[in-house]
Amino acid sequence: MYFIVVKFPVKPEYADQWPDLVAEFTDATLAEDGNKWFEWSRSVKDPNEYVLVEAFTDDGAGPHVNSAHFAKMQQDFPQYLAATPKIISRQIDGDGWDEMGELQVG
């Protein structure tokens, strides 16, 4: 599985609108056969930063970055960003989320 985390530094004037601005891209990505999850969160440290946690099957990452909606994102997103996003992208063993061993709830 490909596990990816991306930090998007959004210009302050677009920060509150970000979920709406990325909705079309998010919906198209979630509809991909190889997508496992695609989840946005707003940073509690920096309200102008959004963190995207996403995962794809081993065969799903390639079609994602070669999709029409990915190309559209590359054209549309820069106008809303304060800087180039930072990314961690790794192919890992696993197929989904596991329970945390260090903390258990009753």
C-alpha positions in Angstrom: 0.0 0.0 0.0 1.1 3.6 -0.6 0.7 5.8 2.4 1.0 9.5 1.8 0.8 12.6 4.0 0.9 16.0 2.5 0.9 19.4 4.3 -0.8 22.2 2.3 0.1 25.8 3.3 -3.0 27.6 2.2 -3.1 31.4 1.8 -5.0 32.9 4.8 -7.7 34.4 2.6 -8.6 30.9 1.3 -8.1 28.8 4.5 -11.8 28.7 5.5 -12.9 27.9 1.9 -10.3 25.1 1.4 -12.7 22.2 2.0 -15.0 23.5 -0.7 -12.1 24.4 -3.0 -10.8 20.8 -2.9 -14.2 19.0 -2.8 -14.2 18.1 -6.5 -10.7 16.7 -6.4 -11.5 14.8 -3.2 -14.6 13.3 -4.6 -12.9 12.2 -7.8 -10.0 10.6 -5.8 -12.3 8.8 -3.4 -14.1 7.3 -6.5 -10.9 5.8 -7.8 -10.7 2.0 -7.7 -7.2 2.0 -6.0 -8.0 4.6 -3.3 -8.2 3.3 0.2 -8.8 6.7 1.9 -8.3 10.4 1.3 -8.8 12.5 4.5 -8.3 16.2 5.0 -7.6 17.7 8.5 -7.0 21.3 9.5 -3.9 21.8 11.7 -4.5 22.8 15.2 -1.1 24.6 15.3 -1.5 26.6 12.1 -5.1 27.3 10.9 -3.8 28.0 7.4 -2.4 24.5 7.0 -4.3 21.5 5.9 -3.0 17.9 6.2 -4.0 15.3 3.8 -3.7 11.6 4.8 -4.2 9.3 1.8 -3.6 5.7 0.9 -3.7 3.7 -2.3 -3.3 0.1 -3.3 0.0 -0.8 -4.7 -1.5 -0.5 -8.2 -3.6 2.5 -7.4 -1.1 5.3 -6.9 0.1 5.4 -10.6 -3.4 5.8 -12.0 -4.1 8.5 -9.4 -1.2 10.8 -10.4 -2.0 10.2 -14.1 -5.7 11.0 -13.8 -7.4 14.0 -15.4 -8.5 15.3 -11.9 -4.9 15.1 -10.7 -3.7 17.2 -13.7 -6.6 19.7 -13.0 -5.5 19.9 -9.4 -1.9 20.7 -10.5 -3.3 23.6 -12.5 -5.8 24.9 -10.0 -4.3 24.5 -6.5 -1.2 26.7 -6.7 -3.2 30.0 -6.8 -4.6 29.1 -3.3 -1.3 28.0 -1.7 1.3 30.1 0.1 4.1 27.6 -0.7 4.8 24.3 -2.2 3.2 21.5 -0.2 5.5 19.1 1.8 5.0 15.4 1.3 5.9 12.0 2.8 5.1 9.1 0.4 6.1 5.6 1.2 5.1 2.1 0.0 4.5 0.1 3.2 3.3 -3.3 4.2 -0.3 -3.4 5.3 -3.7 -3.0 3.9 -5.3 -0.5 6.3 -5.3 1.0 9.8 -4.3 -1.2 12.7 -5.3 -0.8 16.3 -2.8 1.1 18.4 -0.9 -1.4 20.6 0.4 1.2 23.0 -3.0 2.5 24.0 -6.1 0.4 24.5 -9.6 1.4 25.2 -11.7 -0.9 27.4 
